[in-house]
Amino acid sequence: MDHHLVTLDPDHPGFRDPVYRARRDTIARIALAHRSGDPVPEAPYSPEEHGVWRTITERLAPLHQAHVARDLHALAGTLELPTDRIPQLAEVNARLGEAGFRMEPVAGLVDAAIFLRHLGRGVFLSTQYIRHASRPFYTPEPDVVHELVGHAASLLHPGIRATSRRFGECAERATPWEIERLTRVYWYTLEFGLVEEDGVLKALGAGLLSSVGELQRSVGDPDVERVPFDPERTVRRPYDPTSFQAIYDVGPGLEGTLATLDDWLDAGGWREDA
């Protein structure tokens, strides 16, 4: 019986692919050996993995032009992510470091409290593996496309960066119940939020920026449920990380959404006694 460092669900696209599973284990070991503050190690990507990155970024480029919040899209261009290969986290950090943030590798999904608290310290915990080649436009878990195309580009925006830090600062003193409330609001905004610009729906969340299918669905499907962003309502709504979102919150523009988030965080709307 094979023993794998990385556990995959039986319905994961790579579950029965021994080559993919070995690659996942190799990249996970690199992340597990890393110590915070040390130089970020390189992940040894294969030609096939670079090909998956190319396929995804080529499909996303025109969708970003049409459907991503304008200021966010403009800043993402300055990150200059290569389209022909997967960039290393160290390369991205060279640009993010100018903004006071850095990415550090993790082997997989981390506890919400740990993730948020690192944001408060200017650290984004990032996976390095890439999704399975058989389903390049879908991933059941965050991968390097999600982290770099979605989050790294977003963190160049000073407002998103400051609000991300604010989430982390609140998480430092939060109870487990309060962490859940913070995570829900983070999820429906900085992960999967929409904003309205000049009467047109645009993507804000990193989960939308990195997903061909969900980006198209979130802004274009007339049958999708969308509600005005109200953190007092959002905080009561659970989420499912394993499928497309059932509901999308729509904020009043990028700056307006961030202002609403900051007001809610500063007012302690996430607290147990709120």
DRENPA-3360 file (N, C-alpha, C; in nm, 2 decimals, always signed):
BEGIN
1 = MDHHLVTL = +0.08/-0.12/+0.00/+0.00/+0.00/+0.00/+0.09/+0.12/+0.00 ~ +0.06/+0.22/-0.09/+0.13/+0.34/-0.10/+0.10/+0.44/+0.02 ~ +0.20/+0.50/+0.07/+0.18/+0.60/+0.17/+0.22/+0.74/+0.12 ~ +0.13/+0.83/+0.12/+0.15/+0.96/+0.06/+0.16/+1.07/+0.17 ~ +0.24/+1.16/+0.15/+0.25/+1.27/+0.25/+0.13/+1.36/+0.24 ~ +0.08/+1.38/+0.11/-0.04/+1.46/+0.09/-0.16/+1.37/+0.07 ~ -0.26/+1.39/+0.15/-0.38/+1.32/+0.14/-0.48/+1.38/+0.04 ~ -0.53/+1.31/-0.06/-0.63/+1.35/-0.15/-0.76/+1.28/-0.14;
9 = DPDHPGFR = -0.87/+1.34/-0.16/-1.00/+1.27/-0.16/-1.01/+1.19/-0.28 ~ -1.08/+1.08/-0.27/-1.10/+0.99/-0.38/-1.16/+1.05/-0.51 ~ -1.23/+1.16/-0.49/-1.28/+1.23/-0.61/-1.19/+1.34/-0.66 ~ -1.07/+1.36/-0.60/-0.98/+1.45/-0.65/-0.93/+1.41/-0.79 ~ -0.91/+1.51/-0.89/-0.87/+1.47/-1.02/-0.74/+1.39/-1.03 ~ -0.65/+1.41/-0.93/-0.52/+1.35/-0.93/-0.51/+1.23/-0.84 ~ -0.62/+1.18/-0.78/-0.62/+1.07/-0.68/-0.55/+0.95/-0.74 ~ -0.58/+0.91/-0.86/-0.53/+0.78/-0.92/-0.41/+0.80/-1.01;
17 = DPVYRARR = -0.35/+0.92/-1.00/-0.23/+0.95/-1.08/-0.11/+0.94/-1.00 ~ -0.03/+0.83/-1.01/+0.09/+0.82/-0.92/+0.19/+0.93/-0.94 ~ +0.21/+0.97/-1.07/+0.31/+1.07/-1.10/+0.27/+1.21/-1.03 ~ +0.14/+1.24/-1.04/+0.09/+1.37/-0.98/+0.11/+1.36/-0.83 ~ +0.07/+1.25/-0.77/+0.08/+1.24/-0.63/+0.23/+1.24/-0.58 ~ +0.32/+1.19/-0.66/+0.46/+1.20/-0.62/+0.51/+1.34/-0.63 ~ +0.46/+1.41/-0.73/+0.50/+1.56/-0.74/+0.44/+1.64/-0.62 ~ +0.32/+1.61/-0.58/+0.26/+1.68/-0.47/+0.34/+1.65/-0.34;
25 = DTIARIAL = +0.38/+1.53/-0.32/+0.46/+1.50/-0.20/+0.60/+1.57/-0.21 ~ +0.66/+1.57/-0.32/+0.79/+1.64/-0.33/+0.78/+1.79/-0.30 ~ +0.68/+1.85/-0.35/+0.66/+2.00/-0.33/+0.62/+2.02/-0.18 ~ +0.54/+1.93/-0.13/+0.50/+1.95/+0.01/+0.62/+1.94/+0.11 ~ +0.71/+1.85/+0.08/+0.83/+1.83/+0.16/+0.91/+1.96/+0.16 ~ +0.92/+2.02/+0.04/+1.00/+2.15/+0.04/+0.93/+2.25/+0.13 ~ +0.80/+2.26/+0.13/+0.73/+2.36/+0.21/+0.75/+2.33/+0.36 ~ +0.74/+2.20/+0.39/+0.75/+2.16/+0.53/+0.89/+2.18/+0.59;
33 = AHRSGDPV = +0.99/+2.18/+0.51/+1.12/+2.20/+0.55/+1.16/+2.35/+0.57 ~ +1.07/+2.43/+0.51/+1.10/+2.58/+0.52/+1.07/+2.64/+0.66 ~ +1.15/+2.73/+0.70/+1.13/+2.80/+0.82/+1.11/+2.95/+0.79 ~ +1.01/+3.00/+0.86/+0.97/+3.14/+0.83/+1.09/+3.24/+0.84 ~ +1.10/+3.32/+0.75/+1.21/+3.42/+0.74/+1.33/+3.38/+0.66 ~ +1.34/+3.24/+0.64/+1.45/+3.19/+0.55/+1.41/+3.22/+0.40 ~ +1.51/+3.22/+0.32/+1.48/+3.24/+0.17/+1.38/+3.13/+0.13 ~ +1.29/+3.17/+0.04/+1.19/+3.08/+0.00/+1.25/+2.98/-0.10;
41 = PEAPYSPE = +1.24/+2.85/-0.08/+1.30/+2.75/-0.17/+1.22/+2.74/-0.30 ~ +1.29/+2.70/-0.41/+1.22/+2.69/-0.54/+1.15/+2.55/-0.54 ~ +1.04/+2.55/-0.61/+0.97/+2.42/-0.64/+1.02/+2.38/-0.78 ~ +1.06/+2.25/-0.79/+1.11/+2.20/-0.92/+0.99/+2.16/-1.01 ~ +0.93/+2.25/-1.09/+0.82/+2.22/-1.17/+0.86/+2.14/-1.30 ~ +0.77/+2.06/-1.34/+0.79/+1.98/-1.46/+0.74/+2.05/-1.58 ~ +0.78/+2.01/-1.70/+0.73/+2.07/-1.82/+0.58/+2.07/-1.83 ~ +0.52/+1.96/-1.79/+0.37/+1.94/-1.79/+0.31/+2.05/-1.70;
49 = EHGVWRTI = +0.37/+2.07/-1.58/+0.31/+2.16/-1.49/+0.32/+2.30/-1.54 ~ +0.43/+2.34/-1.60/+0.44/+2.47/-1.67/+0.33/+2.48/-1.78 ~ +0.30/+2.37/-1.85/+0.20/+2.37/-1.95/+0.06/+2.40/-1.89 ~ +0.03/+2.34/-1.78/-0.10/+2.37/-1.71/-0.11/+2.52/-1.68 ~ +0.00/+2.58/-1.63/+0.00/+2.72/-1.60/-0.03/+2.80/-1.73 ~ +0.04/+2.77/-1.84/+0.02/+2.84/-1.96/-0.13/+2.83/-2.01 ~ -0.18/+2.71/-2.00/-0.32/+2.69/-2.05/-0.42/+2.78/-1.97 ~ -0.40/+2.79/-1.84/-0.49/+2.87/-1.75/-0.47/+3.02/-1.77;
57 = TERLAPLH = -0.34/+3.06/-1.78/-0.32/+3.21/-1.79/-0.37/+3.26/-1.92 ~ -0.35/+3.18/-2.03/-0.40/+3.22/-2.16/-0.55/+3.24/-2.16 ~ -0.62/+3.15/-2.09/-0.77/+3.16/-2.09/-0.81/+3.28/-2.00 ~ -0.74/+3.30/-1.89/-0.78/+3.40/-1.80/-0.75/+3.54/-1.85 ~ -0.65/+3.57/-1.93/-0.62/+3.70/-1.98/-0.73/+3.78/-2.03 ~ -0.81/+3.73/-2.13/-0.92/+3.81/-2.18/-1.03/+3.83/-2.08 ~ -1.05/+3.73/-2.00/-1.15/+3.74/-1.89/-1.12/+3.85/-1.79 ~ -0.99/+3.86/-1.75/-0.95/+3.96/-1.66/-0.97/+4.10/-1.72;
65 = QAHVARDL = -0.94/+4.11/-1.85/-0.96/+4.24/-1.92/-1.10/+4.29/-1.91 ~ -1.19/+4.19/-1.92/-1.34/+4.22/-1.93/-1.40/+4.23/-1.79 ~ -1.36/+4.15/-1.70/-1.44/+4.13/-1.58/-1.38/+4.16/-1.44 ~ -1.25/+4.21/-1.44/-1.19/+4.23/-1.31/-1.20/+4.38/-1.28 ~ -1.22/+4.42/-1.15/-1.22/+4.56/-1.11/-1.10/+4.63/-1.17 ~ -1.13/+4.75/-1.22/-1.03/+4.82/-1.31/-0.90/+4.85/-1.24 ~ -0.91/+4.90/-1.11/-0.78/+4.93/-1.04/-0.70/+4.81/-1.01 ~ -0.78/+4.70/-0.98/-0.71/+4.57/-0.95/-0.64/+4.52/-1.07;
73 = HALAGTLE = -0.71/+4.52/-1.18/-0.66/+4.47/-1.31/-0.53/+4.55/-1.35 ~ -0.54/+4.68/-1.33/-0.42/+4.76/-1.37/-0.30/+4.73/-1.28 ~ -0.32/+4.71/-1.15/-0.21/+4.68/-1.07/-0.15/+4.54/-1.09 ~ -0.24/+4.45/-1.12/-0.20/+4.31/-1.15/-0.10/+4.30/-1.26 ~ -0.12/+4.39/-1.36/-0.03/+4.40/-1.47/+0.11/+4.43/-1.44 ~ +0.12/+4.51/-1.33/+0.26/+4.55/-1.29/+0.33/+4.44/-1.22 ~ +0.26/+4.33/-1.18/+0.33/+4.22/-1.12/+0.41/+4.14/-1.22 ~ +0.37/+4.15/-1.35/+0.44/+4.09/-1.46/+0.46/+3.94/-1.44;
81 = LPTDRIPQ = +0.36/+3.86/-1.40/+0.37/+3.72/-1.39/+0.40/+3.66/-1.53 ~ +0.49/+3.57/-1.54/+0.52/+3.51/-1.68/+0.40/+3.42/-1.72 ~ +0.37/+3.41/-1.84/+0.26/+3.33/-1.89/+0.31/+3.20/-1.94 ~ +0.44/+3.18/-1.96/+0.50/+3.06/-2.02/+0.55/+2.96/-1.92 ~ +0.55/+3.00/-1.79/+0.60/+2.91/-1.69/+0.54/+2.95/-1.55 ~ +0.55/+2.86/-1.46/+0.51/+2.90/-1.32/+0.62/+2.98/-1.25 ~ +0.59/+3.10/-1.21/+0.69/+3.17/-1.14/+0.72/+3.12/-1.00 ~ +0.84/+3.13/-0.95/+0.87/+3.09/-0.81/+0.82/+3.20/-0.71;
89 = LAEVNARL = +0.79/+3.16/-0.59/+0.75/+3.26/-0.49/+0.85/+3.36/-0.47 ~ +0.98/+3.33/-0.47/+1.09/+3.42/-0.45/+1.08/+3.54/-0.55 ~ +1.05/+3.50/-0.68/+1.03/+3.60/-0.78/+0.92/+3.70/-0.75 ~ +0.81/+3.65/-0.70/+0.69/+3.73/-0.67/+0.73/+3.82/-0.55 ~ +0.80/+3.76/-0.45/+0.83/+3.83/-0.33/+0.92/+3.96/-0.36 ~ +1.00/+3.95/-0.47/+1.08/+4.06/-0.51/+1.00/+4.18/-0.53 ~ +0.88/+4.16/-0.59/+0.78/+4.27/-0.61/+0.70/+4.30/-0.49 ~ +0.64/+4.20/-0.43/+0.56/+4.22/-0.31/+0.64/+4.29/-0.20;
97 = GEAGFRME = +0.76/+4.25/-0.19/+0.84/+4.31/-0.08/+0.85/+4.46/-0.08 ~ +0.84/+4.52/-0.20/+0.83/+4.66/-0.21/+0.71/+4.72/-0.14 ~ +0.60/+4.63/-0.12/+0.48/+4.68/-0.06/+0.47/+4.63/+0.08 ~ +0.58/+4.57/+0.13/+0.58/+4.52/+0.27/+0.51/+4.39/+0.30 ~ +0.50/+4.31/+0.20/+0.43/+4.18/+0.21/+0.53/+4.07/+0.15 ~ +0.51/+3.95/+0.19/+0.59/+3.84/+0.13/+0.50/+3.71/+0.14 ~ +0.53/+3.62/+0.05/+0.47/+3.49/+0.05/+0.56/+3.39/+0.10 ~ +0.51/+3.30/+0.18/+0.59/+3.19/+0.24/+0.52/+3.05/+0.21;
105 = PVAGLVDA = +0.59/+2.95/+0.17/+0.53/+2.82/+0.13/+0.47/+2.74/+0.24 ~ +0.36/+2.68/+0.21/+0.29/+2.58/+0.30/+0.26/+2.46/+0.21 ~ +0.24/+2.34/+0.28/+0.22/+2.22/+0.20/+0.08/+2.21/+0.15 ~ -0.02/+2.28/+0.21/-0.15/+2.27/+0.17/-0.24/+2.37/+0.25 ~ -0.37/+2.34/+0.25/-0.46/+2.43/+0.32/-0.43/+2.44/+0.47 ~ -0.42/+2.56/+0.52/-0.39/+2.57/+0.66/-0.51/+2.62/+0.74 ~ -0.50/+2.61/+0.87/-0.61/+2.65/+0.96/-0.64/+2.80/+0.94 ~ -0.77/+2.83/+0.94/-0.81/+2.97/+0.91/-0.74/+3.07/+1.01;
113 = AIFLRHLG = -0.73/+3.04/+1.14/-0.67/+3.13/+1.23/-0.53/+3.15/+1.20 ~ -0.45/+3.05/+1.16/-0.31/+3.06/+1.13/-0.30/+3.15/+1.00 ~ -0.38/+3.12/+0.90/-0.38/+3.20/+0.78/-0.40/+3.35/+0.80 ~ -0.51/+3.38/+0.88/-0.54/+3.52/+0.90/-0.44/+3.59/+0.98 ~ -0.39/+3.52/+1.09/-0.29/+3.59/+1.18/-0.16/+3.62/+1.10 ~ -0.12/+3.54/+1.01/+0.00/+3.57/+0.93/-0.03/+3.69/+0.84 ~ -0.15/+3.71/+0.79/-0.18/+3.83/+0.71/-0.15/+3.95/+0.79 ~ -0.18/+3.95/+0.92/-0.16/+4.06/+1.01/-0.01/+4.09/+1.02;
121 = RGVFLSTQ = +0.08/+4.00/+0.99/+0.22/+4.02/+1.00/+0.28/+4.04/+0.86 ~ +0.20/+4.06/+0.76/+0.25/+4.09/+0.63/+0.30/+3.96/+0.56 ~ +0.25/+3.85/+0.60/+0.29/+3.72/+0.54/+0.17/+3.65/+0.48 ~ +0.18/+3.61/+0.35/+0.07/+3.53/+0.29/+0.12/+3.39/+0.28 ~ +0.05/+3.29/+0.34/+0.09/+3.15/+0.34/+0.04/+3.09/+0.20 ~ +0.13/+3.05/+0.12/+0.10/+3.01/-0.02/+0.14/+2.87/-0.05 ~ +0.05/+2.80/-0.12/+0.08/+2.67/-0.17/+0.17/+2.69/-0.29 ~ +0.24/+2.58/-0.33/+0.33/+2.59/-0.45/+0.29/+2.49/-0.56;
129 = YIRHASRP = +0.22/+2.39/-0.52/+0.18/+2.29/-0.62/+0.07/+2.35/-0.72 ~ +0.06/+2.28/-0.83/-0.04/+2.32/-0.93/-0.15/+2.21/-0.95 ~ -0.27/+2.25/-0.99/-0.38/+2.16/-1.00/-0.35/+2.05/-1.11 ~ -0.43/+1.95/-1.11/-0.41/+1.83/-1.21/-0.43/+1.87/-1.35 ~ -0.35/+1.82/-1.44/-0.36/+1.86/-1.58/-0.49/+1.82/-1.65 ~ -0.56/+1.72/-1.60/-0.68/+1.68/-1.66/-0.80/+1.78/-1.64 ~ -0.78/+1.86/-1.54/-0.89/+1.96/-1.52/-0.82/+2.10/-1.49 ~ -0.76/+2.16/-1.59/-0.69/+2.29/-1.56/-0.78/+2.40/-1.52;
137 = FYTPEPDV = -0.91/+2.40/-1.55/-0.99/+2.51/-1.51/-1.07/+2.49/-1.38 ~ -1.03/+2.38/-1.31/-1.10/+2.35/-1.18/-0.99/+2.30/-1.08 ~ -1.01/+2.34/-0.96/-0.93/+2.29/-0.85/-1.01/+2.28/-0.72 ~ -1.01/+2.16/-0.65/-1.09/+2.15/-0.53/-1.02/+2.21/-0.41 ~ -0.90/+2.28/-0.43/-0.82/+2.33/-0.32/-0.74/+2.44/-0.38 ~ -0.69/+2.54/-0.29/-0.60/+2.64/-0.34/-0.47/+2.59/-0.40 ~ -0.43/+2.64/-0.51/-0.30/+2.60/-0.57/-0.23/+2.72/-0.61 ~ -0.11/+2.70/-0.68/-0.02/+2.82/-0.70/-0.09/+2.92/-0.80;
145 = VHELVGHA = -0.18/+2.87/-0.88/-0.25/+2.96/-0.97/-0.34/+3.05/-0.88 ~ -0.41/+2.99/-0.79/-0.50/+3.07/-0.70/-0.42/+3.17/-0.62 ~ -0.30/+3.13/-0.57/-0.22/+3.21/-0.49/-0.16/+3.33/-0.56 ~ -0.11/+3.30/-0.68/-0.03/+3.41/-0.75/-0.12/+3.49/-0.84 ~ -0.21/+3.43/-0.93/-0.29/+3.51/-1.01/-0.40/+3.58/-0.93 ~ -0.45/+3.51/-0.82/-0.55/+3.57/-0.74/-0.49/+3.66/-0.63 ~ -0.43/+3.61/-0.53/-0.39/+3.68/-0.41/-0.27/+3.77/-0.43 ~ -0.16/+3.72/-0.49/-0.04/+3.80/-0.51/-0.07/+3.93/-0.58;
153 = ASLLHPGI = -0.14/+3.92/-0.69/-0.18/+4.04/-0.77/-0.26/+4.14/-0.68 ~ -0.36/+4.08/-0.60/-0.45/+4.16/-0.52/-0.37/+4.24/-0.42 ~ -0.27/+4.18/-0.36/-0.19/+4.24/-0.25/-0.11/+4.36/-0.30 ~ -0.10/+4.38/-0.43/-0.03/+4.50/-0.47/-0.12/+4.63/-0.45 ~ -0.25/+4.60/-0.43/-0.35/+4.71/-0.41/-0.33/+4.76/-0.27 ~ -0.30/+4.88/-0.24/-0.28/+4.93/-0.10/-0.40/+4.91/-0.01 ~ -0.52/+4.93/-0.06/-0.64/+4.91/+0.02/-0.66/+4.76/+0.05 ~ -0.64/+4.67/-0.04/-0.66/+4.53/-0.01/-0.55/+4.48/+0.08;
161 = RATSRRFG = -0.43/+4.53/+0.07/-0.32/+4.50/+0.15/-0.35/+4.54/+0.30 ~ -0.40/+4.67/+0.31/-0.43/+4.72/+0.45/-0.54/+4.64/+0.51 ~ -0.65/+4.61/+0.43/-0.76/+4.54/+0.49/-0.72/+4.40/+0.53 ~ -0.64/+4.34/+0.45/-0.59/+4.20/+0.48/-0.51/+4.20/+0.61 ~ -0.43/+4.30/+0.63/-0.36/+4.31/+0.76/-0.46/+4.33/+0.87 ~ -0.56/+4.41/+0.85/-0.66/+4.44/+0.95/-0.73/+4.31/+0.99 ~ -0.77/+4.22/+0.90/-0.82/+4.09/+0.93/-0.73/+4.02/+1.02 ~ -0.60/+4.02/+0.99/-0.50/+3.94/+1.07/-0.49/+4.00/+1.21;
169 = ECAERATP = -0.49/+4.13/+1.22/-0.48/+4.19/+1.35/-0.60/+4.16/+1.44 ~ -0.72/+4.15/+1.38/-0.84/+4.11/+1.46/-0.83/+3.97/+1.50 ~ -0.78/+3.88/+1.41/-0.77/+3.74/+1.43/-0.67/+3.71/+1.55 ~ -0.58/+3.80/+1.57/-0.48/+3.77/+1.68/-0.55/+3.76/+1.82 ~ -0.66/+3.83/+1.83/-0.72/+3.83/+1.96/-0.86/+3.76/+1.96 ~ -0.89/+3.69/+1.85/-1.02/+3.63/+1.83/-1.03/+3.49/+1.89 ~ -1.15/+3.46/+1.93/-1.18/+3.32/+1.98/-1.21/+3.24/+1.85 ~ -1.22/+3.10/+1.87/-1.25/+3.02/+1.75/-1.38/+3.06/+1.68;
177 = WEIERLTR = -1.48/+3.10/+1.76/-1.61/+3.14/+1.71/-1.60/+3.27/+1.63 ~ -1.51/+3.36/+1.68/-1.49/+3.49/+1.61/-1.41/+3.47/+1.49 ~ -1.31/+3.37/+1.49/-1.24/+3.34/+1.37/-1.33/+3.29/+1.26 ~ -1.43/+3.21/+1.29/-1.53/+3.17/+1.19/-1.60/+3.29/+1.13 ~ -1.64/+3.39/+1.21/-1.71/+3.51/+1.16/-1.61/+3.59/+1.07 ~ -1.49/+3.61/+1.11/-1.39/+3.68/+1.03/-1.37/+3.61/+0.90 ~ -1.36/+3.47/+0.90/-1.34/+3.39/+0.78/-1.45/+3.40/+0.68 ~ -1.57/+3.40/+0.73/-1.69/+3.41/+0.64/-1.69/+3.54/+0.57;
185 = VYWYTLEF = -1.66/+3.65/+0.63/-1.66/+3.78/+0.57/-1.55/+3.79/+0.47 ~ -1.43/+3.74/+0.51/-1.31/+3.74/+0.42/-1.35/+3.66/+0.30 ~ -1.41/+3.54/+0.32/-1.44/+3.45/+0.21/-1.53/+3.52/+0.10 ~ -1.63/+3.58/+0.15/-1.73/+3.64/+0.05/-1.69/+3.78/+0.00 ~ -1.57/+3.82/+0.03/-1.52/+3.95/-0.02/-1.39/+3.93/-0.09 ~ -1.28/+3.92/-0.01/-1.15/+3.91/-0.07/-1.12/+3.77/-0.14 ~ -1.21/+3.67/-0.11/-1.19/+3.55/-0.19/-1.29/+3.54/-0.30 ~ -1.42/+3.57/-0.28/-1.52/+3.55/-0.39/-1.61/+3.67/-0.40;
193 = GLVEEDGV = -1.57/+3.79/-0.37/-1.66/+3.90/-0.38/-1.66/+3.96/-0.52 ~ -1.77/+4.03/-0.55/-1.79/+4.11/-0.66/-1.81/+4.25/-0.62 ~ -1.79/+4.34/-0.72/-1.82/+4.49/-0.69/-1.89/+4.54/-0.82 ~ -1.96/+4.65/-0.80/-2.02/+4.71/-0.91/-1.95/+4.84/-0.95 ~ -1.91/+4.85/-1.08/-1.85/+4.97/-1.14/-1.93/+5.02/-1.26 ~ -1.98/+5.14/-1.24/-2.06/+5.20/-1.35/-2.17/+5.11/-1.40 ~ -2.23/+5.04/-1.30/-2.35/+4.95/-1.33/-2.31/+4.82/-1.38 ~ -2.18/+4.78/-1.38/-2.13/+4.66/-1.44/-2.07/+4.57/-1.33;
201 = LKALGAGL = -2.10/+4.44/-1.32/-2.04/+4.36/-1.22/-1.89/+4.33/-1.26 ~ -1.81/+4.34/-1.16/-1.66/+4.32/-1.17/-1.62/+4.23/-1.06 ~ -1.51/+4.15/-1.08/-1.46/+4.06/-0.98/-1.36/+4.13/-0.89 ~ -1.37/+4.10/-0.76/-1.27/+4.15/-0.66/-1.20/+4.03/-0.60 ~ -1.27/+3.92/-0.57/-1.21/+3.81/-0.50/-1.10/+3.73/-0.57 ~ -1.00/+3.68/-0.50/-0.89/+3.61/-0.56/-0.94/+3.47/-0.62 ~ -1.04/+3.41/-0.55/-1.10/+3.29/-0.60/-1.16/+3.31/-0.74 ~ -1.21/+3.42/-0.77/-1.27/+3.45/-0.90/-1.16/+3.48/-1.00;
209 = LSSVGELQ = -1.06/+3.56/-0.96/-0.95/+3.59/-1.05/-0.88/+3.47/-1.10 ~ -0.88/+3.36/-1.03/-0.80/+3.25/-1.06/-0.88/+3.13/-1.12 ~ -1.01/+3.15/-1.14/-1.09/+3.05/-1.19/-1.17/+3.09/-1.32 ~ -1.14/+3.02/-1.43/-1.20/+3.05/-1.55/-1.36/+3.03/-1.54 ~ -1.40/+2.92/-1.49/-1.54/+2.89/-1.48/-1.61/+2.97/-1.38 ~ -1.56/+2.99/-1.26/-1.63/+3.07/-1.17/-1.63/+3.22/-1.20 ~ -1.53/+3.27/-1.26/-1.53/+3.41/-1.30/-1.64/+3.44/-1.40 ~ -1.65/+3.35/-1.50/-1.75/+3.37/-1.60/-1.89/+3.36/-1.53;
217 = RSVGDPDV = -1.91/+3.26/-1.45/-2.04/+3.23/-1.39/-2.08/+3.35/-1.30 ~ -1.99/+3.40/-1.22/-2.02/+3.50/-1.11/-2.07/+3.63/-1.17 ~ -2.01/+3.67/-1.29/-2.05/+3.80/-1.35/-2.16/+3.78/-1.46 ~ -2.17/+3.66/-1.52/-2.25/+3.65/-1.64/-2.37/+3.56/-1.63 ~ -2.38/+3.47/-1.53/-2.49/+3.38/-1.53/-2.61/+3.45/-1.47 ~ -2.72/+3.47/-1.54/-2.84/+3.54/-1.49/-2.91/+3.46/-1.38 ~ -2.89/+3.33/-1.36/-2.95/+3.25/-1.26/-2.88/+3.25/-1.13 ~ -2.76/+3.31/-1.12/-2.68/+3.31/-1.00/-2.74/+3.41/-0.90;
225 = ERVPFDPE = -2.74/+3.38/-0.78/-2.79/+3.47/-0.67/-2.68/+3.56/-0.63 ~ -2.71/+3.69/-0.64/-2.62/+3.80/-0.60/-2.69/+3.89/-0.50 ~ -2.63/+3.93/-0.39/-2.69/+4.01/-0.29/-2.60/+4.13/-0.26 ~ -2.65/+4.25/-0.23/-2.57/+4.36/-0.19/-2.49/+4.32/-0.06 ~ -2.36/+4.36/-0.07/-2.27/+4.32/+0.05/-2.31/+4.40/+0.17 ~ -2.34/+4.32/+0.27/-2.37/+4.37/+0.41/-2.31/+4.28/+0.51 ~ -2.20/+4.32/+0.57/-2.12/+4.23/+0.66/-2.20/+4.17/+0.77 ~ -2.31/+4.24/+0.82/-2.39/+4.19/+0.92/-2.47/+4.07/+0.88;
233 = RTVRRPYD = -2.50/+4.07/+0.75/-2.57/+3.95/+0.69/-2.47/+3.84/+0.65 ~ -2.36/+3.89/+0.59/-2.26/+3.79/+0.54/-2.21/+3.71/+0.65 ~ -2.19/+3.77/+0.77/-2.12/+3.70/+0.88/-2.21/+3.58/+0.93 ~ -2.33/+3.58/+0.89/-2.42/+3.47/+0.94/-2.43/+3.35/+0.83 ~ -2.36/+3.37/+0.72/-2.38/+3.27/+0.61/-2.25/+3.18/+0.60 ~ -2.27/+3.05/+0.62/-2.16/+2.96/+0.60/-2.13/+2.95/+0.45 ~ -2.01/+2.89/+0.42/-1.97/+2.87/+0.28/-1.92/+2.73/+0.25 ~ -1.92/+2.70/+0.13/-1.87/+2.56/+0.09/-1.75/+2.58/+0.00;
241 = PTSFQAIY = -1.63/+2.54/+0.05/-1.51/+2.56/-0.03/-1.49/+2.46/-0.14 ~ -1.58/+2.36/-0.16/-1.55/+2.25/-0.25/-1.63/+2.27/-0.38 ~ -1.70/+2.38/-0.40/-1.78/+2.39/-0.52/-1.80/+2.54/-0.55 ~ -1.85/+2.57/-0.67/-1.89/+2.71/-0.70/-1.98/+2.77/-0.59 ~ -1.97/+2.90/-0.57/-2.04/+2.96/-0.46/-2.19/+2.97/-0.50 ~ -2.28/+2.95/-0.40/-2.42/+2.96/-0.42/-2.47/+3.10/-0.43 ~ -2.40/+3.19/-0.36/-2.44/+3.33/-0.35/-2.31/+3.42/-0.36 ~ -2.32/+3.53/-0.43/-2.21/+3.62/-0.44/-2.25/+3.76/-0.38;
249 = DVGPGLEG = -2.17/+3.81/-0.29/-2.19/+3.95/-0.24/-2.14/+4.05/-0.34 ~ -2.21/+4.16/-0.36/-2.18/+4.26/-0.45/-2.16/+4.39/-0.38 ~ -2.03/+4.44/-0.37/-2.00/+4.56/-0.30/-2.01/+4.69/-0.39 ~ -2.02/+4.81/-0.32/-2.03/+4.93/-0.40/-1.90/+4.98/-0.45 ~ -1.84/+4.91/-0.55/-1.71/+4.95/-0.60/-1.60/+4.89/-0.51 ~ -1.48/+4.89/-0.56/-1.37/+4.84/-0.49/-1.34/+4.92/-0.36 ~ -1.33/+5.05/-0.37/-1.30/+5.13/-0.26/-1.41/+5.13/-0.16 ~ -1.53/+5.13/-0.20/-1.65/+5.13/-0.12/-1.66/+5.00/-0.04;
257 = TLATLDDW = -1.63/+4.89/-0.10/-1.63/+4.76/-0.04/-1.52/+4.75/+0.07 ~ -1.40/+4.80/+0.04/-1.30/+4.80/+0.14/-1.33/+4.89/+0.26 ~ -1.39/+5.01/+0.23/-1.43/+5.10/+0.34/-1.54/+5.03/+0.43 ~ -1.63/+4.96/+0.37/-1.73/+4.89/+0.45/-1.67/+4.78/+0.53 ~ -1.57/+4.71/+0.47/-1.50/+4.60/+0.55/-1.43/+4.66/+0.67 ~ -1.35/+4.77/+0.64/-1.27/+4.83/+0.75/-1.36/+4.88/+0.86 ~ -1.47/+4.94/+0.83/-1.57/+4.99/+0.93/-1.62/+4.88/+1.01 ~ -1.65/+4.76/+0.95/-1.70/+4.65/+1.02/-1.60/+4.59/+1.11;
265 = LDAGGWRE = -1.47/+4.58/+1.06/-1.37/+4.52/+1.15/-1.34/+4.62/+1.26 ~ -1.33/+4.75/+1.24/-1.30/+4.84/+1.34/-1.41/+4.85/+1.45 ~ -1.53/+4.83/+1.41/-1.65/+4.84/+1.50/-1.66/+4.71/+1.58 ~ -1.58/+4.61/+1.55/-1.59/+4.48/+1.62/-1.71/+4.40/+1.58 ~ -1.76/+4.41/+1.46/-1.88/+4.33/+1.42/-1.85/+4.18/+1.42 ~ -1.73/+4.14/+1.43/-1.69/+4.00/+1.43/-1.69/+3.95/+1.58 ~ -1.70/+4.03/+1.67/-1.69/+3.99/+1.81/-1.81/+3.91/+1.86 ~ -1.79/+3.83/+1.96/-1.90/+3.75/+2.01/-2.01/+3.83/+2.07;
273 = DA = -1.97/+3.94/+2.13/-2.07/+4.03/+2.19/-2.13/+4.14/+2.10 ~ -2.10/+4.12/+1.97/-2.15/+4.22/+1.87/-2.30/+4.20/+1.85;
% end
